[in-house]
Structure formats: C-alpha cells, structure tokens
C-alpha cells in the first residue's frame, strides 16, 4: 500500500511538469505563420537556422502570449530563382504574415520586390547598400549595412598615416556595394583608393595570381579586401604564394569575412597572419554567455562536421530578428485574416493569385521602428535600418583573431569603449599588432617596387644661375647628373618620405640643350624639379607641392654714399621745424626766468641790453649746463628743473642721431620703389625666361626699357654700369634669387620698395598625383629644421657681414617735432604756469594802482616802475603803512608824493592820485592829529 501511494505521487509530479509548460505557452494562442528562407549549404544558413529556432523557443518559454509564431523554413540552395520560388510558395500556399531572409543580397533583392507587391514585411540579414529600406517600404534590414564599416576602415588608414589603398572586392552584388562609401570615407581622412581590383567568385587560382602580380608592381602596399569566405580563402593563399604576405604589406578585411573567419580553412588562416579586420562589436553579458553554451551544444549535435564553427554576429542578429518579429505580432494582436484574394484573370500570375496582405501595412510599421536590448547589444531599428553601434578591430594571429581596439563614431579608435566625446585616431590607442611577415614594424604603405618603373623627374635646363639648378651629362655613359640648391632640397625631401622612391632626372630642354623646353599644360614627366615658381596660371595644368622657398617679387638697386662730408650735416639730425621749436622754447624759457628773478636777483638787473643778453645767455647756457647765475625764486627753480630735463633729452637724441648719420647711415638707395622706376623711365633688368617679364608688363613698364640677364655676375655688371651707361637702374626678380644675390653683393646693393606676393618655388606633379600631399608634408619637415640652412650655406655661403638678413640697409632719418610734442608740452605748461602764478601775485600786490582813475597807459607805466624796482626777497608782499616806512618809501621814490592823515594814505605820482582807506593794518599807528601832506624832494 505504501509503495502504491509513492508511485501515484511520482506520477502526479511527472504529469504536473509536463502540463506546466503547456499552460505557460497558452495552448489557445493564435498561431501565426512566418516564412524563413535560408541557404542550408552555407555555414551562415545553418548557424542562423539554429539561432532562429532557439529564439522562438526562448521567446515563448515560461511566458504567456496571445500569439505564437509557427516557422516554415525553406532552402534557397544559394540560388536566386530558388529563393524567389520559395517566397512565392510561402505567400501563396502558407499565406505567411512575414518572411525572414534570404541572407544573400542577390536573393533578397527579388524577394523584397515580391514583398513590396503583396505588402508582406521582408526581414533580411542582407548587408548590401544597394538594398534600400527607404525605397522598399516592406523591407526591414536586421543586420548592419556594410556601408557602416567604411568609417572604421578609414579611421585605421588615418591612424597609420597611409595615403592610398587598393580596394579588392568580389564581383557580386555584395562586393560592389561598398566602393562609393569607402571612397568617400577615405577622402574625409585625406586618403584615396588608388586602384580597384574586381575578382569574380568563379575566378581560377591562376587568374587570381595574375591579378596579384599586377598589384605587386604598383606602389601602394595597403589593400582592403571585401570578399565572402569562399573566395577570400583562395585569394589569400594566392597572395602568400605571390609573396605579398611579407613584411611591408598591410591587409584589411571587411566585417563579413572577419566575422566568419572560423569558416575559413586552416591553410587560409595561416596565409592571413598579420591581417587587420573590422567586425561588429558584441558586448558581453550573462544572457549571451548562457545562450552561447546552449547554442554550441545544439548546433554541433545538428552539424557535427562544422566543429570549428562558433556563434557570430549574424546568428545573434537572426535571434534578435525573430524576437522583434514575435513581439511585433504580439503587439498587433489580430485579427489575422492575412490576404484578400485577387481577381482571377486568364493571364494572371502566381502573384496575382496571392492578393494583398491585410495586416502587412500595420505589422511592418511595428518592425521598421523597433528598439530592445538583445543578445547582439542594442538592437535598434530606425526607418527599417538596424542602427550601427561599435566596431571591433582585430588582428589575425595564430588560429583566430585577437582584438586590438574598438571604434565608435563619437570616440574614434580606443582600446576600450570610451564614454567621453573626444575623438581619437592615435596608434597608441591600439593594442600590439603583428603585421604580415611576423613583424611589429608598421608598414609604410607605399614603396617603389623593384620591378616597377622609376619616377621620371624633369629638370629644366638653364644657361645661368647654376647655384639653383645645373644639368651635366656624361658623354660616355649618357648619364644625367643634376646639381644645385633645388636638387639638394628635392633629394632631402625624398629621403624624408615614409617610403622609398626611386627616380631618374631627365633634362627638360630644347634640342640645342641650352634652355628649358615644353609647357606645363603638356607635362610628360612624373614630376618637375627646379626653380619653378608656383603661379596661378600653371596650377591649372599641374599640382604643386607646398613652397620650399620664400615668396615674393622685389627690387634690387645700387646704394650710394650720402656725402657725410657735407659741411651742414650737423643740422640734419633735426628737422627745420624741430630746430625752430627748440629756439623758440629757449627764448621763451629765458624770458620766463628773467621775469621771475628780475625784482629779487641783482644778477638779472642792469641796463636794458644787459638784461636782454641775460635772457638769451641763461637759457642757452643750460644747453651745456654752463649757467652760473644763482636763482632765488622757487618758481624759477621749478621751471629750470623741467627745462634741464628737456635739454638733456634733446641733446642726447641729437648726439645719437648725428653719430648714426656719420657712421651707419652712409648708404642710401638710388631708387626707393617701383613708382620711381616708372616715372624715371630707367632701364630695368630681370631674369631670362622668368615670369617676371609678364609681371613688369602688367605694371605698365615700357617693354623697350626691359633687359634680361642669366647670371648673378651679369646682374652685378648691369647695376654697376647704371641705366645711362648701358646697364640698368634696378633688377626685379623673385626673393630667392635676390636674397642670395645680396649675400654676395650686400655692400653694393639693397632691396627696396614693396614685396609683390608670389607663392615661391615648388615641385610640380601631374594633376591628381598621390605624391603631392606626402611630398608637401616632407617639405615642411625639411624647411622647419636645420637641413635647409645647411643646403643654403652649401650653395650660397654665409650671410655674415651684411647689414641685415634680407639685404636691406637700415637708415636713420632726421628727428621730427612729432617725436617731442609731449616733451615740449610739459615744458611749455610748466613755464607758463610759473609765469601766471608770478603775475597774479604781482598784480594782487599792486592792486591799489588799479583802483585809481588814471588811464590804462598811466596804470601800466606805474606797474612797470614797480616791477623794475628792486625788492628785497625777504620783504613782505603787503605794504605796511607806518609813518617811518612811508618816509622811507618817499625817500626811495622822490617822484612820488605820499601823505598820511586820518582818512587814509594819499599817494600822488605824476597825476596818479590814490587815497587808500585806513584798514586794520593801519590801526596800530599813533594818529592824534591830522597830518598835512608832505612833499618830498629828490634826495631828501
């Protein structure tokens, strides 16, 4: 009995476990038919099939939904027609609400067109950019478009400083779609696709090998390979056979091949050692780890022959696609009357028999804008496109790939996923990379192949100016040797390039071998090197590098002695206006000092002529600080302090400028600018064959007044003769020539006038030449260092002993009044202020004179007499009215009658009568009786 109870209890538990999942799955859920089209003969097809079935199981496990997907799987057999037939079968006979697949772009294109016609959503993992969800409203791309990888590939190219790549793609819908996007991405980082190689999937190994040998003869050593694993396996085996997987080469593979490396055989992996690849980044999670373990067990049980295959991003996208579709169907909810039958016609097709889906328009809207957290990361579909996230950069090492970095559009390349917004493309942000050939040395990206042709560098032939360019030919060997400043700069620039460039110099000459030949609009060389000036007209036919010399056109003229033996040279340090101003201030300052000192200082008194002489003597004696007269007034001392400072500044400036004129300023240019040449109609020289002749014609110079020369010695001879003796008055040429001409003749000639801008010397290349950017960058490295100085000294010697580095003579000019306006302003204000203070005090002291009824002339006469009287500097400025002082005053001034009475003091002086009232100052005087006016005679 006990055993029977135990058996019954066990049976009950077993039934409960079996029924529980059925309850969770809701046995009454509406079944929704969904078609799946895959290639069962491909690894990706088998892998995604397992992921999709597991997604359906996981979605409905332990959860109760009102709907349930019923998958109907079809095999496309890797054929376009088979894929289209499978789609029609699913739509017509099963009436599926949506189709997932097919995986190939060529197959998907037909199926998408069918879906658009019957309004059934087509969810595909096809990555070709030619399939556009924007143009196909019922197409939902649930894998990242292959165009998204163009930017990370361009970032890798920029990181390593490569300027050109060769793009190798298979000739298929998948292969050609990336070309425009990669080209645009490289242009944004100043790189370009120098060559595109298209290889058909059906190409034999010999055909692939022939194409590789062709690529080997080219200069570019960076290759981007965009192929599916089947073709890529054979391609890289042939690349190794062609010895193109050795040191110096760089290979980058795209996302599909990188993600499916486990499907490539071991021999191909061995050939791919050192290759860089990009693929979609899969963030780690516990859910992903658990799913991977379950998937690996199930997949290898179903496909024991694919023991090396691992779960990849395409399988995860397939899993998330099924989940998104199941969720959209659940949200739609029904009703699920899928198709309205079309009208039967005699000539109707299978598509006409299918009709139009009634739920497709609603369902596709839920699918084309969907977002969730899936096994692949952020599974976000916007307008029918799966949005990109991060890309992983891997290095093929050993049996698989090794992650060396990550790329995100906001953050650039980094070892980890950065959260800041700083973009980076530095090599330091990548892990250690093993390049082809097993080296850690980064490939330069471009080398001149030994089997390839050398650069044909044209060198203009000139009869003069051999310091810049000179061609010598060995008559026995017919070899050409080029020398000169420009050649040395070019050689140094070529050595600075990050790759080796082999070149030959070819004379660019006329049949007689004496002059340069040809035209830039018919350039038949790989480059032109020489004293070639960058001008706008030439840039229409060739591409110029950055200039490697100074730019501009200027004038060289003789310098002459300015006759320092001139007897009046001592007057030249100051202008006439400044001399007159100084003289006026000398007189004014002397007058002010005399006024301030006249009443108190005996040395400033005397006969009129003596006082006038004192005014001039005292002021001018301060010029050499030789004045011996003592001053008494504080106002005078203030004036003298300021004036002595002014004199000190003036004498110092005069001495310095005169010294300069007698020593440094010995030489002056005969002509100062181009306008002088035009006005004087003098002869002007220029370099033979230079564009300067046209430049001079544009400046309206008479062409009959122009002469051309070919050497620095001819320049010197023509300038020495002068315009009137068969020479020229000036030489007009480019700054590089003038600079080195002055280095040899700096004491005879100088550079004058404005510098007319040009771009300087540069190297010319045919239009579109990839060398231009690299050579320009190398020119900057050479010109910024000491290499350029060393080359210049080799050909033109030292510039020591010249007045200035540019050959111009620094001259001194006469000092003007503008330089001393502030100084004279201070001196004038101080003297005027002191004079004003003195006059105000004097007039206040003698205010009684203005109180009389006398005429203005009489008042001024009285003031002058009072001013001319000597006054003890220690006396008070106020007259103290006492009987004794009145008498003393009368005695000292016999012409003045003074009387004192009770009403006040009476003054009388030749008709000027003043009665001053008694003021508090008089109240201390003993007045007891009226006083009769007393008239004093002279001498009494």
Secondary structure, 3 states (H helix, E strand, C coil): CHHHHHHHHHHHHHHHHHHHHHHHCCCCCEEEEEEEEECCCCHHHHHHHHHHHHHHHHHHCCCCCCEEEEEEEEECCCCHHHHHHHHHHHHHHHCCCEEEECCCHHHHHHHHHHHHHHCCEEEECCCCCCCCCCCCCCEEECCCCHHHHHHHHHHHHHHCCCCEEEEEEECCHHHHCCHHHHHHHHHCCCCEEEEEEEECCCCCHHHHHHHHHHHHCCCECEEEEECCHHHHHHHHHHHHHCCCCCCCCEEEECHHHHHCHHHCCHHHHHHCCCCEEEEECCCCCHHHHHHHHHHHHHHHHHCCCCCCCCCCHHHHHHHHHHHHHHHHHHHHCCCCCCEECCCCCCCCCHHHHHCEECCHHHHHHHHHEEEEEECCEEEEEECCEECCCCEEEEEEECCEEEEEEEEECCCEEECCCCCCCCCECCHHHCCCCCECCCECCCCCCECCCCCCCCEEEEEECCCCCCCCCEEEECCCCCCEEEECHHHHHHHHHHHHCCCCCCEEEEEEECCCCCCECCCHHHCCCCEEECCCECCCCHHHCEEECCCCCCCCEEEEEEEEECCCCCCCHHHCCECHHHHHHHHHHHHHHHHHHHHHHCCCCHHHCCCHHHHHHHHHHHHHHHHHCCCCCCCCCHHHHHHHHHHHHHHHHHHHHHHHHHHHHHCCCCEEECCCCHHHHHHHCCCEEEECCCCHHHHHHHCCCCHHHEEEECCHHHHHHHHHHCHHHCCCCEEEEEHHHHHHHHHHHCCCEEEEEEEECCCCECCEEECCCCHHHHHHHHHHHHHCCCHHHHHHHHHHCCCCCCCCCCCCCCCCCCECHHHHHHHHHHHHHHHHHHHHHHHHHHHHHCHHHHCCCCCHHHHHHHHHHHHHCCCCCCCCCCCCCCHHHHHHHHHHCCCCEEEEECCEEEEEECCEEEEEECCHHHCCCCCCCCCCCECCCCCC
